[in-house]
Amino acid sequence: MAALSRAIRETTAGLPRQFWWLWTSTLVNRLGGFVVTFLALYLTVDRGYSASYAGLVAALYGLGGAGGAVLGGVLADRVGRRSTLLVAQIGAAATTAVLGLVTHPAAIACVAALAGLTSNASRPALQAMIADLVPPADRVRAFALNYWAINIGFGVSAAAAGFIAEVGYLWLFLGDALTTVLCALVVYAKARETLPAREPHTPDPARPAKDVRETRLADVLRDQRFMALVALTFLLGSVMQQGNSTLAVDMGDHGLSARQFGLVAAINGVLIVILQIPVTRLLRDRSTAGLLAAGSLLACWGFGLTAFAGTVGMYALTVVVWTVGEIVHAPASMSVVADLAPARARGRYQGMYTLAWSAASFAGPLAGGLTLDLLGRDAVWAGCALVGTVTAAGYYVLLRTRHAPVAVPVPAAPAQAAAPADPHPQDVPAREAGAPGR
């Protein structure tokens, strides 16, 4: 117990106070994240719509989220992280409440797309704020702690939502909206703007013209190294989506019940809550290239093991393996994005990174379902392992030349870590590797 307490103290020590307010806002928001989990049940059970219509609404929610990722990233760099975060959160609260009140099929579909857009628009701004606030050496553990808050909130909200739905589905929407407003109030009261000041555009013959103008979204798309990272993230995300789709079908084909699937799926969230801090502490001195490669292999080969599963115990074992991979991969990947981005373009970079996951949430279930129907379960799970191997190799080759491993030192005095570190040292190797300058 003493060792665990020490690990928690060392993992949480020295981070800026504003980071913890952002962490609190994330936790509050996720504690009320009822709607996405129960949207399909609400539409089919409470409203009586067909499963195909529920699927359409879910797809429109995801499509809106893809647009929100890019829009939120651009706004975070143009008008500011804090302003974008507040507008997105208030918009998400409003659209979520309205979604529970509208009844016409077309209105539900339109509001669902808007809810997806506003909900996802806040993510690039939040991630950019964390990158602005936290020194480069501490970013992996900072993103790990934020990911931990997300999963704590998700676990509590998923458990509570079932009881709330018995009282009335409308309360799910109103409760979700209320916690989002509370999240915005925390940001309004405690968060300050972190967007770095624009550098003066003074003529300098030694600098190319492109290095003195503002980074545009087109510049992000031309950043070959970063877009390769986005493509690898999309591949991994497509595999991870099998846990929400193809895995349930596979378990059903083996005669297992929905309740058994729910218990197996719950292992993912429980393990993240229990292991995120200890694993982050254990891997504190590892390079991000190694973390992303190892995380990809564990995640995708964990899904590959599903080919040998037929019992609840074996399915549970596969979930344990790919969850450990997720724990290793997620914070390291967000930290790499922050390191590769110029300081004033972090919103755009985080937006494109979030877009990769949004696209994967659409493509992954579709590819898994088609492969299962046309080629069979062995092809699905073998394909996951193959994609994981390719992704791991890609991460390692892409990032192995980064100069410094990501370490997680404990500052001698927390007050020294309270001020955001100068991001310039991390921007230099990123620009040398082809990332656009400021």
C-alpha positions in Angstrom: 0.0 0.0 0.0 2.9 2.4 0.8 4.4 1.6 -2.6 1.1 2.4 -4.3 0.7 5.6 -2.4 4.2 6.7 -3.3 3.6 5.8 -7.0 0.4 8.0 -7.0 2.2 10.9 -5.4 5.1 10.7 -7.8 2.8 10.5 -10.8 0.7 13.4 -9.7 3.3 15.7 -8.2 4.5 18.9 -9.8 1.9 19.4 -12.4 0.5 23.0 -12.8 -2.6 23.9 -10.7 -4.5 24.8 -13.8 -4.0 21.3 -15.2 -5.9 19.9 -12.2 -8.8 22.3 -12.8 -8.9 21.0 -16.4 -8.7 17.4 -15.0 -11.6 18.2 -12.7 -13.7 19.6 -15.5 -13.0 16.4 -17.6 -14.1 14.2 -14.7 -17.3 16.2 -14.1 -18.1 16.1 -17.8 -17.6 12.4 -18.0 -19.5 11.6 -14.9 -22.6 12.7 -16.8 -21.7 11.2 -20.1 -25.0 9.2 -20.3 -26.3 9.9 -23.8 -23.8 8.4 -26.2 -23.9 5.0 -24.3 -27.7 4.8 -24.2 -28.7 6.6 -27.4 -29.5 3.5 -29.4 -31.6 2.0 -26.6 -33.4 5.3 -26.2 -34.3 5.5 -29.9 -35.4 1.8 -30.2 -36.9 1.1 -26.8 -38.3 4.4 -25.7 -39.1 6.0 -29.1 -39.8 2.8 -31.0 -37.6 3.5 -34.0 -35.9 0.8 -36.0 -32.4 -0.4 -35.4 -31.4 0.9 -38.9 -32.6 4.4 -37.9 -30.7 4.2 -34.6 -27.6 3.3 -36.6 -28.2 6.3 -38.9 -28.5 8.6 -36.0 -25.3 7.2 -34.5 -23.5 7.6 -37.8 -24.7 11.3 -38.0 -23.4 11.9 -34.5 -20.1 10.5 -35.5 -20.0 12.6 -38.7 -20.7 15.7 -36.7 -17.9 14.7 -34.4 -15.5 14.5 -37.3 -16.4 18.0 -38.4 -16.2 19.2 -34.8 -12.6 17.9 -34.4 -11.3 19.9 -37.3 -13.4 23.0 -36.5 -12.5 22.9 -32.8 -8.8 22.6 -33.6 -8.8 25.6 -36.0 -10.8 27.8 -33.5 -8.5 26.8 -30.6 -5.5 28.3 -32.6 -7.4 31.3 -34.0 -9.7 32.6 -31.1 -8.1 30.8 -28.2 -8.3 27.5 -26.3 -10.4 28.8 -23.4 -13.0 30.5 -25.6 -13.3 27.5 -27.9 -13.7 25.2 -24.9 -16.4 27.3 -23.3 -18.4 27.8 -26.5 -18.2 24.1 -27.4 -19.2 23.0 -23.9 -22.2 25.3 -23.8 -23.2 24.2 -27.3 -22.9 20.6 -26.3 -25.1 21.1 -23.2 -27.7 22.9 -25.3 -27.8 20.4 -28.1 -27.8 17.4 -25.7 -30.9 18.8 -23.9 -32.7 19.5 -27.1 -31.9 16.0 -28.4 -33.9 14.6 -25.5 -36.9 16.9 -26.3 -37.3 16.6 -30.0 -39.5 13.8 -31.4 -39.6 14.1 -35.2 -37.1 11.7 -36.9 -35.6 14.4 -39.1 -35.2 16.7 -36.1 -33.5 14.0 -34.0 -31.1 13.3 -36.8 -30.1 16.9 -37.3 -29.7 17.6 -33.6 -27.7 14.4 -33.2 -25.2 15.7 -35.8 -25.0 19.1 -34.0 -24.5 17.3 -30.7 -21.6 15.3 -32.1 -20.0 18.5 -33.6 -20.2 20.5 -30.3 -19.1 17.6 -28.1 -16.0 16.8 -30.2 -15.1 20.4 -30.8 -13.9 20.8 -27.2 -11.4 18.0 -27.3 -8.6 19.6 -29.4 -8.9 22.8 -27.3 -8.6 20.8 -24.1 -5.6 18.8 -25.3 -3.9 21.9 -26.7 -4.3 23.6 -23.3 -2.7 20.6 -21.5 0.2 20.7 -24.0 0.6 24.5 -23.4 0.6 24.1 -19.7 2.7 21.0 -19.0 6.4 20.8 -19.7 7.4 18.3 -22.4 8.9 15.8 -20.0 5.7 15.6 -18.0 3.2 15.4 -20.9 2.9 11.6 -21.0 1.8 11.4 -17.4 -0.4 14.5 -17.7 -2.3 12.9 -20.6 -2.4 9.6 -18.8 -4.0 11.3 -15.8 -6.6 13.0 -18.1 -7.3 9.6 -19.8 -7.7 8.2 -16.3 -10.3 10.8 -15.4 -12.2 10.0 -18.7 -12.5 6.4 -17.8 -13.4 6.9 -14.2 -16.2 9.2 -15.3 -17.3 6.7 -18.0 -17.5 3.8 -15.6 -19.6 5.7 -13.1 -21.9 7.2 -15.7 -22.4 3.9 -17.5 -23.4 2.3 -14.2 -25.7 5.2 -13.1 -27.3 5.6 -16.5 -29.2 2.3 -16.2 -30.9 3.4 -13.0 -31.7 6.9 -14.4 -33.2 5.4 -17.6 -35.7 3.5 -15.5 -37.0 6.8 -14.1 -37.1 8.3 -17.6 -34.8 8.6 -20.6 -35.3 12.4 -20.7 -33.3 12.6 -17.4 -30.3 11.1 -19.1 -30.2 14.0 -21.6 -30.9 16.7 -18.9 -28.3 15.2 -16.6 -25.7 15.0 -19.3 -26.4 18.7 -20.2 -26.2 19.7 -16.6 -22.8 18.1 -16.0 -21.5 19.7 -19.2 -22.6 23.2 -17.9 -20.8 22.5 -14.6 -17.7 21.5 -16.6 -18.0 24.9 -18.5 -18.3 26.7 -15.1 -15.1 25.2 -13.9 -13.3 26.2 -17.0 -14.8 29.8 -16.8 -13.9 30.2 -13.2 -10.5 28.6 -13.0 -8.9 28.3 -16.5 -6.9 31.0 -18.1 -6.1 31.4 -21.8 -2.9 29.4 -22.8 -2.6 30.2 -26.5 1.0 31.4 -27.0 1.4 35.0 -28.2 1.9 35.4 -31.9 5.6 36.0 -32.8 6.3 39.4 -34.5 6.6 39.0 -38.2 9.8 40.9 -38.7 11.8 40.3 -41.9 14.7 38.0 -41.4 16.8 37.0 -44.5 17.9 33.9 -42.6 14.4 32.5 -42.2 12.2 31.3 -45.0 9.0 33.2 -45.5 6.9 30.2 -44.5 8.5 30.2 -41.0 7.2 33.7 -40.2 3.5 33.2 -41.1 0.8 31.6 -39.2 0.4 27.8 -39.5 -2.7 26.9 -41.6 -4.7 23.7 -41.7 -3.2 23.1 -45.2 0.3 23.3 -43.6 -0.8 20.5 -41.1 -1.9 18.4 -44.0 1.4 18.9 -45.7 3.3 17.8 -42.6 4.2 14.3 -43.9 5.6 13.0 -40.7 2.5 14.1 -38.7 0.0 12.9 -41.3 1.8 9.5 -41.2 1.2 9.5 -37.5 -2.5 10.3 -38.1 -2.7 7.4 -40.6 -1.2 5.0 -38.1 -3.6 6.2 -35.4 -6.5 5.6 -37.8 -5.3 2.0 -38.4 -5.0 1.3 -34.6 -8.3 3.0 -33.9 -10.1 0.9 -36.5 -8.9 -2.2 -34.7 -9.8 -0.8 -31.2 -13.4 -0.2 -32.5 -13.9 -4.0 -32.8 -14.3 -4.0 -29.0 -17.6 -2.1 -29.4 -18.9 -3.9 -32.4 -17.5 -7.2 -33.8 -16.6 -8.6 -30.4 -20.2 -8.5 -29.3 -21.3 -10.3 -32.5 -18.6 -12.9 -32.1 -19.6 -13.6 -28.5 -23.2 -13.9 -29.5 -22.3 -16.5 -32.2 -20.7 -18.6 -29.4 -24.0 -18.5 -27.5 -22.9 -16.0 -24.9 -25.5 -13.5 -23.5 -25.7 -9.8 -23.6 -25.1 -9.8 -19.9 -21.9 -11.8 -20.3 -20.7 -9.4 -23.0 -21.4 -6.5 -20.7 -19.3 -8.1 -17.9 -16.4 -8.8 -20.3 -16.6 -5.3 -21.8 -16.6 -3.8 -18.3 -13.1 -5.2 -17.7 -11.7 -2.6 -20.1 -12.8 0.4 -18.0 -12.0 -1.2 -14.6 -8.4 -2.1 -15.7 -7.8 1.4 -17.0 -8.9 2.9 -13.7 -6.7 0.5 -11.7 -3.6 0.3 -13.9 -3.3 3.6 -15.6 -1.2 5.3 -12.9 1.0 2.3 -12.0 1.7 1.5 -15.6 2.5 5.2 -16.5 4.9 5.2 -13.5 6.5 2.0 -14.5 7.2 3.1 -18.1 8.2 6.7 -17.2 11.7 6.4 -18.8 10.7 4.8 -22.0 10.8 6.5 -25.4 7.5 7.3 -27.1 8.5 5.2 -30.1 8.9 2.2 -27.9 5.7 2.9 -26.0 3.6 3.4 -29.2 5.0 0.2 -30.8 4.5 -1.9 -27.7 1.0 -0.5 -27.1 0.0 -1.2 -30.7 1.3 -4.8 -30.6 -0.4 -5.5 -27.2 -3.7 -4.0 -28.4 -4.0 -5.6 -31.8 -2.5 -9.0 -30.9 -5.0 -8.9 -27.9 -7.8 -8.7 -30.4 -6.0 -11.4 -32.5 -6.2 -13.8 -29.6 -10.0 -13.6 -29.9 -9.6 -16.2 -32.7 -9.0 -18.7 -30.0 -11.8 -17.6 -27.7 -15.0 -19.4 -27.1 -15.7 -19.1 -23.4 -16.2 -16.1 -21.1 -12.9 -16.6 -19.5 -10.9 -16.6 -22.7 -12.8 -13.5 -24.0 -12.0 -11.8 -20.7 -8.3 -12.7 -21.2 -8.2 -11.1 -24.6 -9.8 -7.9 -23.2 -7.1 -7.8 -20.5 -4.3 -7.9 -23.1 -5.7 -5.3 -25.5 -6.6 -3.0 -22.6 -3.0 -3.0 -21.3 -2.0 -2.0 -24.9 -4.5 0.8 -24.8 -3.2 2.0 -21.4 0.4 2.1 -22.8 -0.6 3.7 -26.2 -3.1 6.4 -25.4 -1.2 9.0 -23.3 2.0 8.5 -25.3 0.2 9.2 -28.6 -1.3 12.4 -27.3 2.0 13.5 -26.0 3.7 12.9 -29.4 1.1 15.0 -31.1 1.8 17.9 -28.7 5.5 17.6 -29.2 5.3 17.6 -33.0 3.0 20.6 -33.2 4.3 24.2 -33.3 3.0 26.0 -30.2 0.4 28.1 -32.0 -0.8 25.2 -34.1 -1.5 22.7 -31.3 -5.2 23.0 -31.7 -5.1 22.1 -35.4 -2.8 19.2 -34.8 -4.9 17.9 -32.0 -7.9 18.3 -34.2 -6.5 16.2 -37.0 -5.5 13.6 -34.4 -9.0 13.5 -33.0 -10.4 13.3 -36.6 -8.4 10.0 -37.0 -10.3 8.5 -34.1 -13.6 9.8 -35.4 -12.9 8.3 -38.8 -11.9 5.0 -37.2 -15.2 4.9 -35.2 -17.0 4.8 -38.6 -14.6 2.7 -40.6 -13.7 0.1 -37.9 -17.1 -1.4 -37.3 -17.9 -1.3 -41.0 -14.7 -3.1 -42.0 -15.1 -5.6 -39.1 -18.7 -6.4 -39.9 -18.1 -6.9 -43.6 -15.0 -9.1 -43.0 -16.9 -11.2 -40.5 -19.8 -11.7 -43.0 -17.6 -12.3 -46.1 -14.5 -14.0 -44.8 -15.3 -15.3 -41.3 -14.2 -14.6 -37.7 -10.6 -16.0 -38.2 -10.0 -13.4 -40.9 -11.2 -10.6 -38.6 -9.0 -11.4 -35.7 -6.0 -12.4 -37.8 -6.4 -9.1 -39.7 -6.4 -7.2 -36.3 -3.0 -8.8 -35.5 -1.6 -8.0 -38.9 -2.7 -4.4 -38.8 -1.2 -4.1 -35.3 2.2 -5.5 -36.5 2.3 -3.0 -39.4 1.2 -0.1 -37.1 3.8 -0.9 -34.5 6.6 -1.0 -37.1 5.3 2.2 -38.5 5.4 4.0 -35.2 8.9 2.8 -34.4 10.3 3.8 -37.8 8.5 7.1 -37.8 9.6 8.2 -34.2 12.8 6.3 -33.5 14.9 9.3 -34.5 13.4 11.6 -31.9 16.2 12.9 -29.8 15.1 12.6 -26.2 13.1 9.8 -24.5 10.0 10.9 -22.6 10.9 10.8 -18.9 8.7 11.5 -16.0 11.0 13.1 -13.3 9.5 14.4 -10.1 10.3 18.1 -9.7 12.1 19.1 -6.6 9.6 21.8 -5.9 6.1 21.8 -7.4 6.1 25.6 -7.6 8.9 25.4 -10.2 6.7 23.3 -12.4 3.7 25.6 -12.1 4.7 27.8 -15.1 4.4 26.3 -18.6 7.8 25.3 -20.0 9.1 27.0 -23.1 7.9 24.8 -26.0 10.6 25.9 -28.4 13.2 23.1 -27.6 10.6 20.5 -28.6 9.6 22.4 -31.8 13.1 22.3 -33.2 13.4 18.6 -33.9 9.8 18.6 -35.1 10.6 21.2 -37.7 13.8 19.4 -38.7 11.6 16.3 -39.3 9.4 18.2 -41.7 6.7 19.7 -39.4 5.7 23.2 -40.4 7.2 26.1 -38.4 5.3 28.8 -36.7 
